[in-house]
Amino acid sequence: MKRKSALLTASLMMLASAVNVSAADRWREYTLDNGYQVEVQLDTHEIASKGFKQKNSDTAVASTVKYTDLVIPSTVDDIKITAIGEGGFTDRDEIKSVTLPAEIRTIGAKAFWGADSFSSITLPESVTYIGASAFESCDSLAKVSFGNKVATIGDRAFKNCKALENVTLPDSVTSIGANAFENCRTLTKISLGSNIGEIGGGAFTGCSALKSIALPDGLTTLKSNTFDKCSSLESVTLPNGLKTIENAVFGDCDALKKVYIPATVKTISKTAFDGSENVVIYCKNGTYAQQYAAEKHLPVVVADKIEEAPAVVSDDEVPSEITVLVNGVQVEFKNAKPVIIEGRTLVPMRDIFEALGLVVGWDAETKTVTGKKGVTDISLTIGKNKIYVDGKAQTIDVPAQIISGSTMVPLRAIGNSVGCKVSWDQNTRTVNITE
């Protein structure tokens, strides 16, 4: 009985194996009207060049037809063609143009990888998915026209397309894969549409001709290296709703001068702007972006958006001294001038206390500064990283200190302790304090 069971099991396994092999081998060869030879998968309705399953190299799959126009028909022997097979036309340099039928829905992974001769392609309205590396390293590809149903652009889909210049994505696109446009070095403009919720890490790494980009409001995370080495990128307005900026998103963006970061951003990597030496952060007062800029010693301008802020000026136009305005009135510093230490502005104690309406106190024995305004009491001690507001301790980055005989206190900490808004204009080196 056990022997019969074993034989039956073995027979079933052989039968299943045969069925799988049969399904896998259901490719049929056909010759198109111009003599170009293809294969069609009878179950999945994919099309590919003849011999595509061999090693992906020009020698292994070279066609007898050279420099041909690839016109893929809607049907082959009553089989409706709905997909370009995975690796179907990899390395087919003989293809000088591509025409796809209206029924194509999927461009498979590596479908045209390394096919170097065709310069443009129009994707039918039916296409919803572009697979990983579908057009990677298509050296001559300069123009892609997308249909209005494309939802997904896979990882590395257009990586190393060195002739690609201008891309307009439809609103149907919801995700762009990692490294999708990496090293598209002639890409000067890309329109992303309005519904993208995810952009993969490194999506635009090395797009060295890209000067500006508008990001849609659906994004919540900018993943690592998104714009790394985009050396011509000049300004970026990040979307409302963005929460996280990961590692090296704007690394080595040499031309980047303006980035507007919305109040919704709560996490920014320490390396987000590494190598972008000219960047100025634009943000609203009191936001995490403002705090981040101070911690990283980056210039910051308080504004609702880039267009409302003053233009960034050259270094030789920036004043050498710091100006402090309280409700629009300039504070006169009699015995010492404001200084910047570790990214924080310190000002003479008595002058700023009086400008803010604080009654000044000084305890020489404990070296403690006190101030009182209405019901608010503040105190801080020379050399200590604490300020006490109504008895409650708050940590400050730079302590009060004595410089050349003058007691200097951290301006922002003092202003905030009495309920004022404090902002910094890098272009004019002006601190604005408003009640």
C-alpha positions in Angstrom: 0.0 0.0 0.0 2.8 2.4 0.9 4.6 1.5 -2.4 1.5 2.4 -4.4 1.1 5.7 -2.5 4.7 6.5 -3.2 4.3 5.8 -6.9 1.1 7.8 -7.0 2.9 10.8 -5.3 5.8 10.6 -7.7 3.5 10.4 -10.7 1.6 13.5 -9.5 4.9 15.4 -8.9 6.1 14.5 -12.4 2.7 15.6 -13.9 2.9 18.9 -12.0 6.4 19.5 -13.2 5.4 18.8 -16.7 2.5 21.2 -16.5 4.9 23.9 -15.1 7.4 23.3 -17.9 4.6 23.4 -20.4 3.3 26.7 -19.1 6.8 28.2 -19.0 7.5 27.1 -22.5 4.4 28.5 -24.1 6.3 31.0 -26.1 5.8 31.0 -29.9 8.0 32.6 -32.5 6.5 35.0 -35.1 7.9 37.2 -37.8 6.5 40.8 -38.1 5.6 42.4 -41.4 9.1 44.0 -41.8 10.8 40.7 -41.1 11.7 41.4 -37.4 11.4 38.2 -35.4 9.6 38.1 -32.0 8.3 35.7 -29.4 4.8 35.8 -27.9 3.8 34.3 -24.5 0.5 32.5 -25.1 -0.8 32.9 -21.5 0.4 36.3 -20.5 0.2 37.9 -23.9 3.7 39.4 -23.6 5.9 40.1 -26.6 9.7 40.0 -26.8 12.5 39.8 -29.4 13.5 36.4 -30.6 16.1 34.9 -28.4 15.5 37.3 -25.5 15.8 34.5 -23.0 19.5 34.1 -23.9 22.3 36.1 -22.3 21.5 39.8 -22.5 24.2 40.9 -24.9 24.3 42.2 -28.4 26.2 39.2 -29.7 24.0 36.6 -28.1 20.7 38.0 -29.3 21.7 39.9 -32.4 18.9 40.0 -35.0 19.4 39.4 -38.7 17.4 42.6 -39.3 19.6 45.7 -38.5 18.3 49.2 -37.7 14.6 48.5 -37.9 11.5 50.3 -36.9 9.8 48.2 -34.2 6.1 48.3 -34.8 4.4 46.0 -32.3 1.0 44.9 -33.6 -2.2 44.8 -31.5 -2.6 41.1 -32.1 -0.5 38.2 -33.3 -2.5 35.2 -34.5 -5.6 36.5 -32.6 -3.5 37.0 -29.4 -4.0 40.5 -28.1 -0.6 41.9 -27.0 -0.9 43.5 -23.6 2.7 43.6 -22.2 6.3 44.1 -23.2 8.0 41.1 -21.6 10.6 41.3 -18.9 14.0 41.8 -20.6 12.1 41.5 -23.9 14.2 44.0 -25.9 17.2 44.3 -23.7 20.3 45.5 -25.6 18.5 45.5 -29.0 20.6 48.3 -30.6 19.1 47.6 -34.0 15.8 49.2 -33.0 15.7 52.8 -34.3 12.1 53.6 -33.4 9.4 52.0 -31.3 5.6 52.0 -31.8 3.4 50.4 -29.2 -0.2 49.3 -29.7 -3.1 50.8 -27.8 -3.7 47.7 -25.7 -0.3 47.6 -24.0 -0.7 47.9 -20.2 2.7 46.9 -18.8 6.3 47.7 -19.7 8.2 44.9 -18.0 11.4 45.1 -16.0 14.4 45.7 -18.3 12.1 45.7 -21.3 14.3 48.1 -23.3 17.4 48.2 -21.0 20.4 49.3 -23.0 18.6 49.6 -26.4 20.7 52.5 -27.5 19.4 53.6 -30.9 15.8 54.9 -30.5 15.4 58.5 -29.5 11.7 58.8 -28.5 8.8 56.7 -27.4 5.1 57.3 -26.9 3.4 55.2 -24.2 -0.3 54.5 -25.0 -3.1 55.6 -22.7 -3.5 52.0 -21.6 -0.1 51.7 -20.0 -0.3 51.7 -16.2 3.0 50.3 -15.1 6.6 50.8 -16.1 8.9 48.2 -14.6 12.3 48.4 -12.9 15.1 49.4 -15.3 12.6 49.4 -18.2 14.5 52.1 -20.1 17.7 52.1 -18.1 20.8 53.1 -20.2 18.9 53.9 -23.3 21.6 56.3 -24.4 19.7 58.0 -27.2 16.3 58.3 -25.5 15.5 62.1 -25.4 11.7 62.2 -25.3 9.1 60.1 -23.5 5.4 60.8 -23.9 3.4 59.3 -21.1 -0.3 58.3 -21.3 -2.7 59.5 -18.7 -3.0 56.2 -16.8 0.6 55.5 -15.8 0.5 55.0 -12.0 3.9 53.4 -11.2 7.4 54.2 -12.5 9.7 51.4 -11.2 13.2 51.5 -9.7 15.8 52.8 -12.1 13.2 53.0 -14.9 15.1 55.8 -16.7 18.5 55.6 -15.0 21.4 56.7 -17.1 19.3 58.0 -19.9 21.9 60.6 -20.7 19.9 62.2 -23.6 16.6 62.7 -21.7 15.9 66.4 -21.5 12.3 67.2 -20.5 9.8 65.0 -18.7 6.2 65.7 -17.9 4.5 63.1 -15.8 0.6 62.9 -15.8 -1.4 63.3 -12.6 -2.1 59.6 -12.7 1.4 58.8 -11.4 1.4 58.0 -7.7 4.9 56.6 -7.2 8.4 57.0 -8.6 10.8 54.2 -7.7 14.3 54.5 -6.2 17.0 55.9 -8.6 14.3 56.2 -11.3 16.0 59.1 -13.0 19.5 58.8 -11.6 22.3 60.3 -13.7 20.0 61.7 -16.3 22.6 64.4 -16.8 20.8 66.4 -19.5 17.4 66.5 -17.7 16.7 70.2 -17.2 13.0 70.1 -16.3 10.6 67.6 -14.8 7.0 68.1 -14.0 5.8 65.6 -11.4 2.0 65.9 -11.5 -0.2 66.4 -8.4 -0.8 62.9 -7.0 2.7 61.4 -6.3 2.8 60.1 -2.7 6.2 58.4 -2.8 9.5 59.2 -4.5 12.2 56.5 -3.9 15.6 57.2 -2.6 18.1 58.6 -5.1 15.3 59.2 -7.6 17.1 62.3 -9.1 20.7 61.7 -7.9 23.2 63.1 -10.4 20.7 65.0 -12.5 23.3 67.7 -12.8 21.3 69.9 -15.3 18.1 70.1 -13.2 17.6 73.7 -12.1 14.3 73.6 -10.3 11.5 71.3 -9.3 8.0 71.6 -7.7 7.1 68.7 -5.4 3.4 67.7 -4.9 1.6 68.1 -1.6 1.1 64.3 -1.2 4.7 63.7 -0.2 5.4 63.0 3.5 9.0 61.8 3.2 12.0 62.8 1.1 14.1 59.7 1.1 17.9 59.5 1.2 19.8 61.1 -1.7 16.7 62.2 -3.6 18.6 65.2 -5.1 22.1 64.3 -4.2 24.7 65.8 -6.6 22.0 67.9 -8.5 24.7 70.5 -8.9 22.6 73.0 -10.9 19.5 72.9 -8.6 18.9 76.5 -7.4 15.7 76.6 -5.4 13.2 74.2 -4.0 9.8 74.7 -2.3 9.0 71.6 -0.2 5.3 70.7 0.0 2.9 71.3 2.9 2.4 67.9 4.6 6.1 66.9 4.3 7.3 65.4 7.6 10.7 63.9 7.1 13.9 64.8 5.1 16.4 61.9 5.2 20.1 61.6 4.6 21.9 63.6 1.9 18.6 64.6 0.2 20.3 67.8 -0.9 23.9 66.6 -0.6 26.5 68.4 -2.8 23.9 70.7 -4.4 26.5 73.4 -5.2 24.0 75.9 -6.7 21.3 75.5 -4.1 20.6 78.8 -2.4 17.0 78.6 -1.3 15.0 75.9 0.3 11.5 76.6 1.8 10.8 74.1 4.5 7.1 74.0 5.7 6.1 73.9 9.3 4.9 70.3 8.9 8.5 69.0 8.8 9.5 67.5 12.1 12.6 65.5 11.2 15.6 66.5 9.2 18.7 64.3 8.9 22.0 65.8 10.1 23.4 65.1 6.6 20.4 66.4 4.6 22.4 69.5 3.3 25.9 68.2 3.5 28.1 69.8 0.8 25.4 72.4 -0.1 27.5 75.3 1.1 25.4 78.1 -0.2 22.0 77.0 1.0 19.7 79.4 2.9 16.7 77.9 4.8 13.4 79.7 4.4 10.7 78.8 7.0 8.1 80.2 9.3 9.1 81.5 12.7 9.2 79.0 15.5 9.3 75.9 13.3 11.5 72.9 13.6 13.3 74.0 10.4 14.3 77.2 12.1 15.7 75.2 15.0 17.5 72.8 12.7 19.1 75.7 10.8 20.4 77.2 14.0 21.8 73.8 15.2 23.6 73.3 11.8 24.7 76.9 11.7 22.8 77.4 8.4 21.6 80.9 7.4 17.8 81.2 7.9 15.2 83.6 6.6 11.7 83.7 8.2 9.0 83.9 5.5 5.8 82.1 4.5 7.4 81.1 1.2 10.5 81.8 -1.0 8.7 84.4 -3.1 7.9 86.6 -0.1 11.5 86.6 1.2 14.3 88.9 0.1 16.7 87.6 -2.5 19.9 86.1 -1.3 22.7 88.6 -1.8 26.4 88.1 -2.4 28.9 88.1 0.5 30.3 91.5 -0.3 26.8 93.0 0.0 26.2 91.6 3.5 26.8 94.1 6.3 29.6 93.3 8.8 27.7 94.4 11.9 24.5 92.9 13.3 21.4 95.1 13.6 18.7 94.4 16.2 15.2 95.8 15.8 12.5 95.7 18.5 9.1 96.4 17.0 10.8 98.1 14.1 13.0 100.4 16.2 16.8 99.8 16.1 18.4 99.1 19.4 21.5 101.2 20.1 24.3 99.3 21.8 26.5 101.8 23.7 29.6 99.9 24.9 29.7 96.6 22.9 28.4 95.2 19.7 26.3 92.0 19.1 28.4 88.9 18.2 27.6 85.5 16.9 29.0 82.5 18.9 28.2 78.9 17.8 25.4 80.1 15.6 23.7 82.2 18.4 23.5 86.0 18.6 24.7 87.4 21.9 24.0 91.1 22.8 24.9 93.4 25.7 22.6 92.6 28.6 21.5 96.1 29.8 20.8 97.5 26.3 18.6 94.6 25.2 16.8 94.3 28.6 15.9 98.0 28.5 14.8 97.8 24.8 12.4 94.9 25.8 11.1 96.7 28.8 12.8 94.5 31.4 13.9 95.8 34.8 17.6 94.8 35.0 19.1 93.1 38.0 22.7 91.8 38.6 24.1 89.7 41.4 27.9 90.1 41.2 28.6 87.3 43.8 26.7 84.6 41.8 27.2 86.3 38.5 23.4 86.1 37.8 21.4 88.3 35.5 17.8 88.9 36.4 15.0 90.7 34.5 11.4 91.5 35.4 8.5 92.6 33.1 5.0 92.6 34.4 4.4 89.1 36.0 7.4 87.5 34.1 10.7 86.9 35.9 13.8 85.6 34.1 17.3 84.8 35.4 20.4 83.3 33.9 23.9 82.8 35.3 27.2 83.5 33.4 28.6 80.2 32.0 25.4 78.2 32.7 23.3 76.6 29.9 20.0 77.4 31.7 17.6 80.2 31.7 14.9 80.3 34.3 11.5 81.8 33.3 9.2 82.2 36.3 11.3 79.6 38.1 11.2 77.0 35.3 14.5 76.0 33.8 15.0 75.9 30.0 18.2 74.8 28.2 20.0 77.2 26.0 22.7 76.4 23.5 25.1 79.2 24.3 25.3 80.6 27.9 25.5 84.2 29.0 29.2 85.3 29.2 31.5 88.2 29.8 33.3 89.4 26.6 35.8 92.3 26.8 34.2 93.4 30.1 30.6 93.4 28.8 28.0 91.0 30.0 26.5 89.3 26.8 23.3 87.4 26.8 21.7 85.1 24.2 19.2 87.3 22.3 16.7 84.7 21.1 16.4 83.1 24.6 15.7 86.5 26.2 13.2 87.5 23.5 11.3 84.2 23.6 11.2 84.3 27.4 9.0 87.5 27.3 6.8 86.2 24.6 8.4 87.9 21.6 9.0 86.4 18.1 12.6 86.5 17.0 13.7 86.1 13.4 17.0 86.5 11.5 17.7 88.0 8.1 20.9 86.6 6.8 21.1 89.1 3.9 21.1 92.1 6.1 22.3 90.5 9.3 19.3 91.8 11.1 17.5 90.4 14.1 13.8 91.3 14.2 12.0 91.1 17.5 8.2 91.6 17.6 5.8 91.4 20.5 
